Amino acid sequence: MNLPDKFSSKYKGSCQVTIDKCAVNSKIRITDLLNLLQAVAGKHSDLGGMSYFDMQQNNQAWVLSSMRIEIENLPQWHETIEIETWIESLSGIKSIRDFDVFLNDKKIIGGNSLWVVLNTEKRRPEAIAISHDHLEKFPNKKPTIKPFTKIDLSKNAELVSHHKVVFSDLDALNHVNNVKYIEWCLDCLPIDILEKNLIKSIDINFLKEVTFNQKVAIYYCIIEKEIYFYIKLDETICLAMKLELTHHTL
C-alpha cells in the first residue's frame, strides 16, 4: 500500500461555512454539518488507502450504523471551522470513527460513529478485506460525553409524514444516503426548535436500507426534552433517531 509522505492517523480539515449550508438563522444546517464530517472522514480514508474505490476492489464499502453528535454551538455564515477525525477502533466488520469540530480553537461539536463493512454485491456485512495495520487507533481519545447507543424503539409515536424515495435521495451504494433520513425527520420538527438551535445532542441508528421508489412513513413523539423519530417501511423500522433539547418546548 502506497501512503502519502504526510499521512497521519489523525486528520484535520478546515471549511468555511458558506451561505448554501446555512438555515434562515445563518447557522449551519445540521444535515450540512453531517455532510462535512463525512467528507473529512472520506478524505482521511482516501489518504489511508481505504477509500470507496479501494474498498470496491473487494466489493466492499463502509456504511454508517450508529452515530451520536453533541452540540455546544453551531457555526454561522462566513465562519471557518476545523474538523479533526480519527479511528477509535477497527476490527472485523466494524470501525468506530470520531470527530471534533473547532471554531477559533474552541471545541463546539463532538461526534462518535459506528461504521460497518458491507459487501455491496451480497448486501450483507463482512470482515474488512483491506489491511489496516498502518492505521494507529486511539481507543482512549473520546469526542463525546456519552457514546453512540441503541435507541428505544418502543415509544408511542404518531405518524407525521410520508416520503417516497426519489433519485436525489440515493448515494453511490444505490440506497438512501444516511443524511437524507435525518433531513426528512428534521423537516417534521416545529420550526422554533431549528431556528433557536435547541438541539443539544443527536443519536441515530440505521437499521435497514431503503431504496428507490419505496415509500416510508415517519413517526415522532416529544417527551419533555427528548424527541424520538422512527422511519418505517411497512412495519419495519429502518431508522431510529433521538434528539435531546436544551430545554422543554412546551
N, C-alpha and C positions, 0 to 999 in steps of 0.2 A: 504494500500500500504506500503510495507516494503522498506524503503530507507536506503542506507548505512550511517553509522555514519558521514562520511566525505562529504556527498553530499552538493554541493553548487550550487546556481542558476547561478553562473558564473563558467566556466570550462576552464582550460588551459592544453594543452598537448604539448609535445615537440617532434621534429622529426629531425633526421639528414638527410640531402639531399644526397642520395646515387646515384651512377652512373647510375642506371637504371631509375632514374627520370629526368635525365639531357639531354638536347639537345646538338648539336655539339659545342656550345659555353660554355659548362659546367654549364650553368644556368638551373634551374629547368624549365621543360616544364609547360606551363600554365595549361594544362589538368591534369598533375600530382599534381600541386598546388591545383586545384579544388577538386581532389580526396582526398587530405589530409584534406582540410577544411571539407568535408562531412564526413570523417572518424572521425574527432574530434567531429563534431556535433552528429554523431551516438553514439559515446561513452558517450557523455553527456546525450543523450536521454535514453541510457541503464541505466545509474546511476539514472536517474529521473523517471524510471518506465514507459517510453514512447517509448520503443524500437520497432523495426519492429514486434517482436514476441508478445509484449504487445498489440500493435495496431491490430494485426491479430486476436486476440481473439474476436474482433468485426468486422472482415473483413474490416479493415481499414489500410491505410498506408499513410505516408507523401510523396507527390510528389512536386518537385520544379516547381514553376510557373514563377518567375522572379528573376533576380539577377543583382547586379552591383558590379564590382570589380574595385578598384582604386589602381594602381601600381606605387609606387615610385622607387622600385628596386626589382629585383628577386634574391633570394639567389642562391648560387652556390654549386657545389660538395664539400662535407665534412663540410659545414656549418650546424649549428643546429639552427632551428627556433622554436619559441614558438607560438602556435596558441591559442588565447582566444576566446571563444564563449559565447553568452548569448542570451536570448529571449527578444526581444523588446516588443512584444505583442503576445497574443494568445487568440482568441475568435472565437466561431462558427466554421467555416470551415477553417480559415486562421491563420497563425502564421508568424511573422517576426523574423528571426534569424540573428544575426550579428556576424562578425568576425574581429579580429585584428591579424595581423601577425607581430611578432617582431624578429629582428636579433640584437644580442648584446644589448638588451634592447631598441632598437630603432624601432619604428613602421615603417614598409616598405610597408604594404598592408592592405587595409580595404575592407570588404565585407558586403553587405546588401542584404538579400534574403527573398523572399516571398514563403511560402510553403502552400499547400492546402491539406486537408484531402480527400483522395479518398477511396470510397467504392470499394474494389478490386473485388467484385462479380458483382455489378451493373455498375462499371466503370464510376461512377459519383461522384462529390463532395458531402460531407455531414458533419454535425456538429460532432466534435470530441466526442467520447463516454467516453474517459478516463478523470477522474478528474485531474485537474492541479492546484488546489488551493495551493499546496505546492511549486509551482514554482514562485519565485519572478520575476516580469517583470521589464525591465529597459527602459521605453519609452524615456528617455532623454539622454541615452548614445548612441551616433551616431558614426558609424565606418567610414562613408564616407562623403565627402563634399556634394555630391548630392545623393539622394535616388534612388532606382530602379525606372524605369519609363516605360511607354508604348512606344514602338519603332514605328516610322513612317513606315507604310507598303507600302507606295506608291512610293518609289524610283524606278527609271528606271534602274533595274539591269539586267545584262546579264547572260546567262547560262554558268557556268564554269565546272560543273561536274555532274555525276550521281552516285548514290550509291544504291546497293541492300543490304538490311539488312541481315546480317549473324548472326550465333549463338553467336559469341563473342561480338556482339553489344548489346545483351539483358541483363537485370538485373533480380532480383528476382520477379519483378512485370510482367515479360514476355512482356516487351516493351523496346524500345531502352533506354539505360542508358543516363541520361542527359549530361554527359561529352562526350559521343560519338558524339553527334551532333556538339559540339564545336570542337572536333578533326577533323571531316570531313571538317568543314569550314576553320580552321587554315591551314590545308594541302593544301588549294587552294591559300593561300597567296604567294606573292613574297617572296622568302627565306630571302632577306635582312631585311624585317620587323621583322622576328623572330630572325635572327642572331644578329641584332643590338638592340634588346629589345625596339622597337619603340612603343609598345602598352602601352598607358597610362591608359586607362580605358576600361572596357567591360560591355556592357548592354546586357541582354539576356531575351527574352520572350519565354516561352514554351507554345504553343497554341493548339497542338493536338498530341496525342501519335501515334507512328509509331511502327509497329510490324514486326515479322519475314517474310522475303521474299518480303516485299514491296519495291518498287523501288522509290527513291526520286530524285528530281532534286535540285541542289544547284546553287543559283544565287548570284551575288555580284556586287557592284559598289563602286568606290572610288570617294569621293567628298572632295577635299582638304585634310584635316587631319582626315576625317571620312571615315570608310568603313562599308557598310551595307551588311549583308548576309540574304538571305531568303532560307529556305529549304521547298520545296513544294512536296506534294503528290497529283499528278494530278494538279489541280488549287488551292488547299487549302494550305495556309502557315501553316506549323507545327511548325516552329521555326523562330524567327527573332533575329538577333544579330547585335549590332553596336559597332565598335571599334573606340576609339579616339587615334590618334597617337601623339607622341611628336612633330613631325614636318612633313611637306609635304614630300611625297615620290617621287613626280615628279619634 
